[in-house]
């Protein structure tokens, strides 16, 4: 078996990843296309990897776990907040109709576009912008996934989610935890606590410090 096969068998199937569509997506997408050249021999290791300037590409297991827990459907339109190097969006692209991903860091957004082109993926759109605001022109979304930690889920993202949809986000209070939020009605949300995680913090208007400096509290709650 090659490194990718070992990843699938040991890191994913060997834990709790059982969704065949997710496993297939993880097998199709070449993670080595999304990591710096010096880390290509580690592309399928069970760990996050640095991609430059303090940013990381997520551990393969976490990417697969997040995709599985969302119960993604082929017709879904998904918003991703925190596009990074494009790897997570690439995996999602094999599971849904279209992925819209927002990345606030300019060089990362450019990197994601280049990496997605290398991987010949055409159903991912990348926006260099503030994830706090989402992508209102493309809303509503069936699912929204945050790949950067935030103190709370911003209200603009909740408003861009279809009724019946789900938001998955790492929430940072005393520690980071992954939560799944289901939208039952316009202002009716059910929250499920999942697993402890560690993601880079979300920046831009969602930063706790900016909220304390005067952002309306209603944008958060």
TABEL-V86268 format. One record per residue. RES is the residue in three letters. SS is DSSP state (@ for helix, = for strand, . for the rest). OMEGA is omega in radians with two decimals (NA if undefined). NEAR is the number of other C-alpha atoms within 10 Angstrom. Layout:
res: (RES;RES)
ss: (SS;SS)
omega: (OMEGA;OMEGA)
near: (NEAR;NEAR)
//
This chain:
res: (UNK;UNK;UNK;UNK;UNK;UNK;UNK;UNK;UNK;UNK;UNK;UNK;UNK;UNK;UNK;UNK;UNK;UNK;UNK;UNK;UNK;UNK;UNK;UNK;UNK;UNK;UNK;UNK;UNK;UNK;UNK;UNK;UNK;UNK;UNK;UNK;UNK;UNK;UNK;UNK;UNK;UNK;UNK;UNK;UNK;UNK;UNK;UNK;UNK;UNK;UNK;UNK;UNK;UNK;UNK;UNK;UNK;UNK;UNK;UNK;UNK;UNK;UNK;UNK;UNK;UNK;UNK;UNK;UNK;UNK;UNK;UNK;UNK;UNK;UNK;UNK;UNK;UNK;UNK;UNK;UNK;UNK;UNK;UNK;UNK;UNK;UNK;UNK;UNK;UNK;UNK;UNK;UNK;UNK;UNK;UNK;UNK;UNK;UNK;UNK;UNK;UNK;UNK;UNK;UNK;UNK;UNK;UNK;UNK;UNK;UNK;UNK;UNK;UNK;UNK;UNK;UNK;UNK;UNK;UNK;UNK;UNK;UNK;UNK;UNK;UNK;UNK;UNK;UNK;UNK;UNK;UNK;UNK;UNK;UNK;UNK;UNK;UNK;UNK;UNK;UNK;UNK;UNK;UNK;UNK;UNK;UNK;UNK;UNK;UNK;UNK;UNK;UNK;UNK;UNK;UNK;UNK;UNK;UNK;UNK;UNK;UNK;UNK;UNK;UNK;UNK;UNK;UNK;UNK;UNK;UNK;UNK;UNK;UNK;UNK;UNK;UNK;UNK;UNK;UNK;UNK;UNK;UNK;UNK;UNK;UNK;UNK;UNK;UNK;UNK;UNK;UNK;UNK;UNK;UNK;UNK;UNK;UNK;UNK;UNK;UNK;UNK;UNK;UNK;UNK;UNK;UNK;UNK;UNK;UNK;UNK;UNK;UNK;UNK;UNK;UNK;UNK;UNK;UNK;UNK;UNK)
ss: (.;.;@;@;@;@;@;@;@;@;@;@;@;.;.;.;.;.;.;@;@;@;@;@;@;@;@;@;.;.;@;@;@;@;.;.;@;@;@;@;@;@;.;.;.;.;.;.;=;=;=;=;.;.;=;=;=;.;.;@;@;@;@;@;@;@;@;@;@;.;.;.;.;.;.;.;=;=;=;=;=;.;.;.;.;.;@;@;@;@;@;@;@;.;.;.;.;=;=;=;=;=;=;.;.;@;@;@;@;@;@;@;@;@;@;@;@;@;.;.;.;.;.;=;=;=;=;=;.;.;@;@;@;.;.;@;@;@;.;.;=;=;=;=;=;=;.;.;=;=;.;.;.;.;@;@;@;@;@;.;=;=;=;=;=;=;=;=;=;=;=;=;.;.;.;=;=;=;=;=;=;=;=;=;=;.;.;=;=;=;=;=;=;=;=;=;.;.;.;.;=;.;.;.;.;.;.;@;@;@;@;@;.;.;.;.;@;@;@;.;.)
omega: (3.05;-3.05;-3.13;3.11;3.11;3.08;-3.11;-3.04;-3.00;-3.05;-3.04;3.12;-3.12;3.06;-3.05;3.10;-3.04;-3.10;-3.05;3.12;3.11;3.12;3.12;3.12;3.13;3.12;-3.09;-3.05;-3.13;-3.10;-3.12;3.08;-3.01;3.14;3.08;-3.08;-3.07;-3.14;-3.07;3.13;3.10;-2.97;-3.08;3.06;-3.08;-3.05;2.91;3.11;3.10;3.07;3.07;3.02;3.08;3.14;-3.12;2.93;-3.01;3.01;-3.12;-3.13;-3.12;3.09;-3.13;3.14;-3.11;3.10;-3.11;-3.05;-3.14;-3.12;-3.08;-3.13;-3.09;-3.11;-3.08;2.93;-2.95;2.98;3.05;3.08;-3.08;-3.03;3.12;-3.10;3.07;-3.04;-3.12;3.10;3.12;3.10;3.13;-3.08;3.13;-3.02;-3.02;-3.13;-3.13;3.08;2.99;-3.07;-3.10;3.13;-3.05;-3.10;-3.03;-3.08;3.09;3.09;3.10;3.12;3.12;3.13;3.13;-3.12;3.13;3.06;3.10;-3.13;3.11;3.13;-3.03;-3.09;3.01;3.06;-3.07;3.08;3.00;-3.07;-3.11;-3.11;3.11;-3.09;-3.12;3.11;-2.98;-3.12;-3.11;-3.13;0.07;-3.11;3.07;-3.13;3.05;-3.12;3.06;3.11;3.02;-3.01;-3.13;3.12;-3.13;3.04;-3.12;3.14;3.12;3.12;3.09;-3.13;-3.13;3.13;3.06;2.97;-3.03;-3.13;-3.08;2.98;3.06;-3.03;2.93;-3.11;-3.10;2.95;3.05;3.06;3.13;3.05;3.10;3.10;3.06;-3.12;3.10;3.13;-3.11;3.12;-3.05;3.13;-3.08;-3.08;3.05;-3.05;3.10;3.04;-3.10;-2.99;3.00;-3.11;3.04;3.11;3.01;-3.11;3.03;3.14;-3.07;-3.06;-3.14;-3.11;-3.13;-3.11;3.13;3.09;-3.13;-3.12;3.05;3.08;-3.13;-3.11;-3.13;3.06;-3.08;-2.93;NA)
near: (7;7;12;19;13;15;21;21;14;13;20;22;16;12;12;12;19;14;16;11;16;24;19;14;18;26;15;14;20;17;22;16;18;26;23;14;12;9;15;15;11;16;25;23;18;16;15;19;19;14;19;12;7;7;15;17;22;21;16;22;23;17;19;24;17;21;24;18;13;16;13;21;14;12;11;17;20;30;31;25;28;29;29;27;29;28;25;27;30;28;25;25;22;20;21;16;16;20;26;23;29;25;26;20;17;12;13;21;23;17;18;25;20;16;19;22;12;11;18;10;17;12;16;21;16;19;19;17;19;19;27;23;17;26;22;12;7;12;17;20;24;20;24;27;23;25;23;21;25;23;18;17;22;19;16;16;24;24;17;22;22;19;19;13;22;26;25;24;24;30;24;20;11;7;10;19;18;21;18;18;18;21;19;14;12;12;9;9;16;11;13;11;12;13;10;13;14;17;21;15;18;24;19;15;15;23;17;15;10;13;14;10;8;8;15;11;10;8;15;16;9)
//
